[in-house]
Amino acid sequence: MPAMPEEIFGLDAALLMGLVTIIVTECPRAATASQWLWGGLWKSVKYAAHMRKSITPRSIADTITAAITMYAAGSIVLDAFSGVGGQSVSLAVAGLTVFACDINQTNVDHTMHNARVHGVAERLRMVCGDYFARIAGLAAKWIPIGRKFGAIHVDMPWGKAYEEEIYPLHRMGDGTLSAYDVLEAVAPLSDSFVFKCPRNVAIRDAVKLAYHVQSIKGGASTHTVAMPLVEVFVSGDKTVMAVIYIGDIAAKRLEDIAPPARVVDLTHKRWTIEQCAKSMLSRGKRVGCANVAFAPFA
Ligand SMILES: C[S@@+](CC[C@H](N)C(=O)[O-])C[C@H]1O[C@@H](n2cnc3c(N)ncnc32)[C@H](O)[C@@H]1O
């Protein structure tokens, strides 16, 4: 059980405490950079050259898809900020129906092409438009009838802040996109969220994001935070990216993960997700649990 705020000796009483579990997943090696991105069909897919760094590599996309199919009930998944379809195609190949949204028409055209070459175009419902406008439209129709996605996957643009020491989740993309606002908009439409993020996100911000979703959905008290799961993808000694699982998908997946023997106290540290993973790997551990302190998002 996370401690009550007033129990945290030496920390600001306005801070909340939360636990987070971190797992490190090694990516299988690919023969070429193109196969790393798209697997065997790399010659048939289309994407603009500037999207190359944004595409979710195939093995990571497939690992996330496996978690969604195993732990998130329902066969319809929203892929918000879907880019050229790295995740959408993986989800559709696994048999899920995918609602996808991207603001860029060329990316939308490429996603539809990429779904076609994978033989899964009939499972993709693709729209071009601004995320907030599209989600508001969907929410107006779905909330009154209680309809929800089995899971929502969010891969926002990372932008220049990626070069900062600690990545700011409230200033993503061109600096005006906040992960907190993005998940807040979509919170009523699912109970399972999968949020892709850079390796230099502070581990406490992963918990803060989970707490924010929880409080928007009405489940948060000021004293407890449902534990998120952070999966860190590494390739050799390189940390590629991370994924924060929030809500039911995190709770269900955590039931299948053997808890580590001790909880590492990070309440006084500003460790990034990558620092957590490196520390774990240096001790030969692939699963870790940490206690963090964070200020709730206002
Ligand atoms: C990191 S990329 C997603 C990559 C994707 N997962 C893939 O594998 O292809 C982020 C995407 O967000 C889109 N985007 C940026 N702002 C948006 C907005 N306001 N609404 C919808 N899409 C947006 C960009 O066009 C870009 O394609």
The ligand as an ORCA input file, in Angstrom:
! r2SCAN-3c Opt
* xyz 0 1
  C       5.138      9.367    -33.104
  S       4.124      9.527    -34.502
  C       3.206      8.028    -34.454
  C       3.950      6.892    -35.077
  C       3.170      5.609    -35.187
  N       3.041      4.918    -33.934
  C       3.776      4.668    -36.211
  O       4.294      3.628    -35.847
  O       3.718      5.007    -37.380
  C       2.990     10.775    -33.997
  C       1.931     11.148    -35.010
  O       1.041     12.088    -34.399
  C       0.459     12.876    -35.440
  N      -0.149     14.064    -34.822
  C       0.474     15.172    -34.352
  N      -0.424     16.020    -33.835
  C      -1.651     15.447    -33.960
  C      -2.973     15.827    -33.593
  N      -3.231     16.997    -32.987
  N      -3.997     14.995    -33.873
  C      -3.752     13.793    -34.491
  N      -2.523     13.386    -34.866
  C      -1.481     14.195    -34.598
  C       1.615     13.134    -36.390
  O       1.129     13.419    -37.694
  C       2.406     11.806    -36.305
  O       2.076     10.981    -37.382
*
